[in-house]
Amino acid sequence: MTQIERMTVALPVEMATDIREAVESGDYASSSEVFRDAIRDWRHKRHLQRQEVAYIMLGVQQGIADLKAGRIKPAEEVLTRLEKKYQAML
């Protein structure tokens, strides 16, 4: 069986009203369910953010490795190539 820990949360009046209305309308059986649902969403969002940071860090590490290995091009060359590419798209 899942262990339960009771917590007390202070909320702005507007949020507390929204939660009560969600329960009263039948969207949720209790305010605890509202919080559990919100925390599941928060945990999912947090997981996605961590994945995104890891992906960005990988790109940074690859860029540093390319720099150290001399696999670089002058910025002017890259910008000129991009400008030509996007002009051709127009």
C-alpha positions in Angstrom: 0.0 0.0 0.0 1.2 3.5 -0.8 2.3 5.5 2.2 0.6 8.9 2.6 2.1 12.0 4.1 -0.1 14.9 5.0 1.1 18.4 4.1 -0.3 21.8 4.6 -0.2 24.3 1.7 -0.9 28.0 1.8 -2.5 29.3 -1.4 -3.7 32.6 -2.8 -7.4 32.9 -2.5 -7.9 32.7 -6.3 -6.1 29.3 -6.4 -8.0 27.9 -3.4 -11.3 29.0 -5.1 -10.3 27.3 -8.3 -9.6 24.1 -6.4 -12.9 24.2 -4.5 -14.8 24.8 -7.8 -13.0 21.9 -9.5 -14.1 19.6 -6.6 -17.6 21.0 -6.4 -18.1 20.6 -10.2 -17.1 16.9 -10.0 -13.9 17.3 -12.0 -12.1 15.9 -8.9 -13.3 13.9 -5.9 -11.2 15.9 -3.5 -8.7 18.8 -3.2 -6.0 16.1 -2.6 -6.7 14.7 -6.1 -6.3 18.2 -7.6 -2.9 18.5 -5.9 -1.8 15.0 -6.9 -2.8 15.7 -10.5 -0.9 19.0 -10.5 2.2 17.4 -9.0 2.1 14.7 -11.6 2.0 17.4 -14.3 4.9 19.3 -12.5 7.0 16.1 -12.3 6.5 15.4 -16.0 7.4 19.0 -16.9 10.4 18.8 -14.7 11.5 15.6 -16.4 11.1 17.1 -19.8 13.1 20.2 -18.7 15.9 18.0 -17.5 16.0 16.1 -20.8 16.1 19.4 -22.7 19.0 20.6 -20.5 20.9 17.3 -21.1 20.3 17.7 -24.8 21.7 21.3 -24.8 24.7 20.3 -22.7 25.5 17.5 -25.2 25.4 20.0 -28.0 27.7 22.3 -26.0 30.1 19.4 -25.3 30.1 18.5 -29.0 30.8 22.1 -29.9 33.7 22.3 -27.5 35.1 19.0 -28.9 34.8 20.4 -32.5 36.6 23.6 -31.4 39.4 21.6 -29.8 39.7 19.4 -32.9 39.9 22.4 -35.2 36.5 21.6 -36.9 35.5 25.2 -37.1 34.6 27.7 -39.7 34.8 31.5 -39.6 31.5 33.1 -38.6 31.5 35.3 -41.7 31.6 32.2 -43.9 28.7 30.6 -42.1 26.7 33.7 -42.1 27.2 34.3 -45.8 26.2 30.7 -46.6 23.0 31.1 -44.4 22.2 34.4 -46.1 22.4 32.8 -49.5 20.3 29.8 -48.4 17.5 32.0 -47.1 17.6 34.4 -50.0 17.2 31.4 -52.3 14.1 30.4 -50.3 12.5 33.7 -50.9 
